[in-house]
Amino acid sequence: MSDAVEPELPRGIALAWGVAANPQRGPKREMSVERIVEAAVEIADAEGLGAVSMAAVASRLGFTPMSLYRYVTAKEDLILLMQEEATGAPSEATRTAGGWRERLEALYREQLQHYLVHPWVLDIPISGVPATPNSAAWMDAGLSALSDTGLTHEERLAVMLLVTGTAHWAGTVLAGYARVQREQGLDDQAIARREDAMFRALISADEYPELRAAIEAGAFLDESDPFSFSLARGLDGVSDYIAAAGGGGREPRQAWVVPDDADIAADKKYREARKAVREAEKALRDAHKLERQAAREARDRRARQRADA
């Protein structure tokens, strides 16, 4: 017989799973957790997450804030339920999109679309994995896509972080640009041209040679999707890793643990190696500085020679 004790669920988690006790008092037919969350999402969609408060939601529904607290006892719980509502669950079409890679790419696109429809979700601080039904559904869909790959459970979770992390970052950037478009009345091309012109005015080949080369190549005017490219290259690596594992050519997986320098800080050879790394890094920075200075002097000499010719 197990001695494990079931954890007491926070109110917001219990509400999300539908196992919270219903309020004993207060408006019955006119008010519900679903209506409260719906009103809060409408406010966030229109005015942003900062506009959401218990008072604002109560006012939208025509009740007092105290009436809301009988159903949702804290704003943090309300935010959790809003996130659950806005992100939804992966569609059946996404779950059956094809092979593991196609399914992960479909999950990425669908998750990104949720962020673009409800960009305020990206403003919610990350304090851990939300233990809610929809969050669990997203994770389960990704892990299901990888179930026949031969990856370990830990490796599947890591690949899911690649997909969800790319979606979150892409959503953050694209939502930011969408806000600029709305506020300044600019389209994608106008914003790109403005940024390109600013970089051309500020970035010199002397100080930032590689960035300047990218600017000259028109990288900031390119209309391709860098996020899809990054995800595709990441999944290329996962595909190679799976193939190596299946062919027996992969080295045994080592635990993904960040070494704790405190454990070896007293070791003399380790300290010497660390010192050598710092000195090498400094030497490399100094060498780049001399290279830039030499390039400037060479250009100045050539300019003078052309002027004297």
C-alpha positions in Angstrom: 0.0 0.0 0.0 1.4 3.4 -1.0 2.1 6.0 1.6 2.1 8.8 -1.0 -0.1 11.7 -0.2 -1.8 13.5 -3.0 -0.7 17.2 -3.2 -3.2 19.9 -2.4 -3.9 21.6 -5.7 -3.6 25.4 -5.9 -7.0 26.9 -6.5 -6.1 28.0 -10.1 -4.9 24.5 -11.0 -8.0 22.9 -9.5 -10.3 25.3 -11.5 -8.5 24.4 -14.7 -9.0 20.7 -14.2 -12.6 21.2 -13.0 -12.1 19.7 -9.6 -12.4 22.9 -7.5 -15.3 23.2 -5.1 -18.1 25.5 -6.4 -18.9 28.6 -4.4 -21.7 28.3 -1.9 -22.9 31.9 -2.1 -23.1 34.6 -4.6 -24.7 34.9 -8.0 -25.4 31.5 -9.5 -26.8 31.8 -12.9 -25.4 35.2 -13.9 -21.8 34.4 -12.9 -19.4 31.5 -13.6 -15.7 30.9 -13.8 -16.0 30.5 -17.6 -17.7 33.9 -17.9 -15.1 35.6 -15.7 -12.2 34.1 -17.8 -14.0 35.0 -21.1 -14.4 38.7 -19.9 -10.7 38.8 -18.8 -9.5 37.5 -22.1 -11.6 40.1 -24.0 -10.0 42.9 -21.9 -6.5 41.5 -22.5 -7.1 41.1 -26.3 -8.3 44.7 -26.5 -5.9 46.5 -24.1 -3.2 44.1 -23.0 -2.5 42.1 -19.9 -1.8 45.1 -17.8 -5.4 46.2 -18.2 -6.7 43.1 -16.5 -7.7 43.4 -12.9 -10.5 41.9 -10.8 -12.2 45.3 -10.7 -12.0 45.7 -14.5 -13.4 42.2 -15.1 -16.2 42.7 -12.5 -17.1 46.0 -14.1 -17.3 44.4 -17.5 -19.7 41.8 -16.1 -21.7 44.2 -14.1 -20.8 42.9 -10.7 -18.6 43.9 -7.8 -15.1 42.6 -7.4 -16.1 40.7 -4.3 -18.5 38.7 -6.4 -15.6 37.5 -8.5 -13.5 36.4 -5.5 -16.2 33.8 -4.7 -15.3 32.1 -8.0 -11.6 33.1 -8.6 -9.8 33.8 -5.4 -6.7 35.5 -6.7 -5.6 37.4 -9.8 -2.8 34.9 -10.3 -5.4 32.1 -10.7 -7.3 34.3 -13.2 -4.1 34.8 -15.3 -3.5 31.0 -15.3 -7.0 30.3 -16.5 -6.7 33.1 -19.1 -3.5 31.5 -20.4 -5.3 28.1 -20.5 -8.2 29.6 -22.5 -6.0 31.5 -24.9 -3.5 28.8 -25.8 -6.2 26.2 -26.3 -5.2 22.6 -27.2 -3.5 21.3 -30.3 -5.9 20.4 -33.1 -6.5 16.8 -34.3 -5.1 17.8 -37.7 -1.8 18.8 -36.0 -1.6 15.6 -34.1 -1.9 13.6 -37.3 0.1 15.8 -39.7 2.4 13.0 -40.8 5.8 11.9 -39.5 7.4 13.1 -36.3 9.0 16.1 -38.0 5.8 17.2 -39.8 3.8 16.9 -36.6 6.4 19.0 -34.6 6.4 21.7 -37.4 2.6 21.7 -37.3 2.6 22.1 -33.5 5.1 25.0 -33.9 2.9 26.8 -36.4 -0.3 26.3 -34.4 1.3 27.4 -31.2 2.7 30.5 -32.9 -0.7 31.4 -34.3 -2.2 31.3 -30.8 0.5 33.7 -29.6 -0.2 36.1 -32.5 -4.0 36.0 -31.8 -3.4 36.6 -28.0 0.0 38.3 -27.8 -0.5 39.2 -24.1 0.1 35.6 -23.3 3.8 36.3 -24.0 3.8 38.8 -21.2 2.9 36.3 -18.5 6.0 35.6 -16.4 7.3 32.0 -16.7 7.4 30.4 -13.3 7.4 26.7 -14.4 5.4 24.4 -16.6 1.7 25.2 -16.2 0.1 22.0 -14.8 -3.1 22.6 -16.8 -5.1 20.4 -19.2 -4.2 22.3 -22.3 -0.5 22.6 -21.4 -0.5 18.9 -20.8 -2.2 18.4 -24.2 0.6 20.3 -26.0 3.3 18.4 -24.3 1.6 15.1 -24.9 1.1 15.9 -28.6 4.8 16.6 -29.0 5.9 13.6 -27.1 3.5 11.5 -29.1 5.1 12.7 -32.3 8.4 11.5 -31.0 7.2 8.2 -29.5 8.5 6.0 -32.3 11.9 7.7 -32.8 13.9 5.7 -30.2 14.7 8.9 -28.2 14.5 8.6 -24.5 11.8 10.4 -22.6 14.3 13.0 -21.5 15.4 13.6 -25.1 11.8 13.9 -26.3 11.2 16.6 -23.7 14.3 18.4 -24.8 13.2 18.4 -28.4 9.8 19.7 -27.3 11.7 22.6 -25.6 13.3 23.4 -29.0 9.9 23.6 -30.7 8.0 25.5 -28.0 11.0 27.8 -27.3 11.2 28.7 -31.0 7.5 29.4 -31.1 7.6 31.6 -28.0 10.5 33.6 -29.3 9.0 34.0 -32.7 5.7 35.1 -31.2 7.5 37.7 -29.0 9.3 39.2 -32.0 6.4 39.0 -34.5 4.0 40.4 -31.9 6.3 43.3 -31.3 6.6 44.2 -34.9 2.8 43.9 -35.3 2.4 46.4 -32.5 4.7 48.8 -34.3 2.7 48.3 -37.5 -0.5 49.2 -35.7 0.9 52.2 -33.8 2.9 53.7 -36.6 0.9 52.6 -39.7 3.9 50.9 -41.3 4.0 47.6 -43.2 6.7 44.9 -43.0 8.7 46.3 -45.9 8.6 49.9 -44.5 9.9 48.7 -41.1 12.6 46.6 -42.8 13.8 49.6 -44.9 13.9 51.9 -41.9 15.9 49.4 -39.9 18.3 48.8 -42.8 18.8 52.5 -43.3 19.5 52.9 -39.6 22.0 50.1 -39.5 23.8 51.4 -42.6 24.2 54.8 -40.9 25.5 53.4 -37.6 27.3 50.2 -38.3 30.8 50.6 -39.8 33.0 47.9 -41.4 35.9 48.9 -39.1 34.1 48.1 -35.8 31.6 45.5 -36.9 32.9 43.9 -40.1 30.7 40.8 -40.2 27.5 42.7 -39.3 28.3 45.3 -42.0 28.9 42.5 -44.5 25.4 41.1 -43.7 23.9 44.6 -44.1 25.6 45.0 -47.5 24.3 41.6 -48.5 20.7 42.8 -47.8 20.1 40.4 -44.9 17.9 42.9 -43.1 15.7 43.3 -46.2 15.3 39.6 -46.8 11.7 38.4 -46.5 12.4 34.8 -45.6 11.3 33.5 -42.2 14.3 33.2 -39.9 12.4 31.3 -37.2 11.2 28.5 -39.5 14.8 28.3 -40.8 16.2 28.0 -37.3 13.6 25.3 -36.3 14.3 23.4 -39.5 18.0 23.3 -38.8 17.4 22.3 -35.3 15.2 19.4 -36.4 17.8 18.5 -39.0 20.1 17.9 -36.0 17.5 15.9 -34.2 17.0 13.8 -37.3 20.7 13.1 -37.6 20.8 12.2 -33.9 17.9 9.7 -34.3 19.6 8.2 -37.4 22.8 7.7 -35.5 21.1 6.2 -32.6 19.2 3.8 -34.8 22.4 2.8 -36.6 24.3 2.2 -33.4 26.7 4.9 -34.3 25.8 7.2 -31.4 27.9 7.5 -28.3 26.2 6.7 -25.0 24.2 9.7 -23.9 25.6 11.5 -20.9 23.6 13.2 -18.3 22.8 16.8 -19.2 24.2 18.4 -16.1 25.9 21.8 -16.0 29.2 21.2 -14.1 29.5 23.0 -10.8 32.8 24.8 -10.9 32.7 25.0 -7.1 33.4 21.3 -6.9 36.7 21.6 -8.8 37.6 25.3 -8.1 40.4 24.3 -5.7 42.2 22.0 -8.2 45.4 23.6 -9.3 45.4 22.3 -12.9 41.8 23.5 -13.3 42.7 27.0 -12.1 45.6 27.1 -14.5 43.4 26.0 -17.4 40.8 28.6 -16.6 43.5 31.3 -16.4 44.8 30.2 -19.8 41.3 30.4 -21.3 40.9 34.0 -20.0 44.3 35.0 -21.3 43.5 33.5 -24.7 40.2 35.3 -24.9 41.8 38.6 -24.0 44.5 38.0 -26.6 41.9 37.3 -29.2 40.1 40.5 -28.4 43.3 42.4 -28.6 44.1 40.8 -32.0 40.7 41.8 -33.4 41.3 45.3 -32.2 44.7 45.5 -33.9 43.2 44.0 -37.1 40.5 46.7 -37.2 43.1 49.4 -36.6 45.3 48.0 -39.3 42.4 47.9 -41.7 41.6 51.6 -41.0 45.2 52.6 -41.5 45.4 50.6 -44.8 42.2 52.3 -46.1 43.6 55.7 -45.1 46.8 55.0 -47.0 45.0 53.9 -50.1 42.8 56.9 -50.0 45.8 59.2 -49.8 47.5 57.4 -52.6 44.4 57.8 -54.8 44.3 61.5 -53.9 48.0 62.0 -54.8 47.7 60.1 -58.1 
